[in-house]
Amino acid sequence: MTSSSEKARLLELRARRARAEWRLSEASRLFQQALDEDPRFLRARIGWAETLDIAGYGERAREQVRLALRGVDGPTGAPSI
């Protein structure tokens, strides 16, 4: 699912680029910003979950996946990575 927010889409794209370059803290921050713009932006939520998992925050990652599957807004706060 995409977002109607251009800002959210741009933040999500920047986050994916940061993650591809192993800048996980930056990627996490950008995914969170995208979700602040559009909490229902599925691609950003899944991207953030993937980033959390890569960074070793498996339980937080699974929570984001559960939220995505339920389609429910959730807090975007996460541990610093």
N, C-alpha and C positions, 0 to 999 in steps of 0.2 A: 504494500500500500504506500502510495506517495503522499505528499503533503500539499495542501493548497498554499502553504506559506513558502514563498521563495527564499526567505531568510533561513528557514528550517532546512530546506533542501540544500542550500549552499553550505550550511554548517555541517550537515551530514556528509556531504562530499569531501569537505576538508578533513573531517574526522577519519573517513576511510583512507584518505591519502596519508594522514599522520600514522595511522595504524600500520599501513603497508610499509612504512619506514621505521617501524618499531618505536615510535614516539607515543607510548601507551598513555602516559599521563595527559598529554595534549589531546589525544584521540578521545579519551574518556571525558575530558572537559567539554570538547566540542559536541560529542553526542548528547551530553547533558544539556547543553545550550540549545541544541536542536529540539530536544524534548520539552524544554521550557517554552519554546516558541509554539510547539504543537505536540502535546502529550500523547496524542493518538497516532503519531507518525511511526508506523510499524517498522519500517526499514531502519530508522534510527534506533528504536528500542532493541531490535535484534542485533544491530551493529554494536551497540553498547554492551549487550549481554556477551557477545563474542569477545569483545575487548576485555571485559571483566574476567572472563574465563581464561584468556591467554595470560592475564596478569596474575592469576592465581586466586581470584575471588569467585570460586565456583558457586558457592551458595548464593551470593548476590547475583551472579549471572543467571542461575536457575530462577530466582525470583523475577527478574526482568522477563524471562521467557514465559513464566506463568502469567504475568501481567499482559504480555503481548497476546497470548492465546485466549485470555479472557476478554481482551479488548478494554481493560479497565485502566483508568489513569492511576498512576502511582507516584510516590515520591521519587525524585531524581537524585537525591543525595546518595553519595557513594563514598567508600573509603578513598583516600588519596592514594594514587598509585604512581 
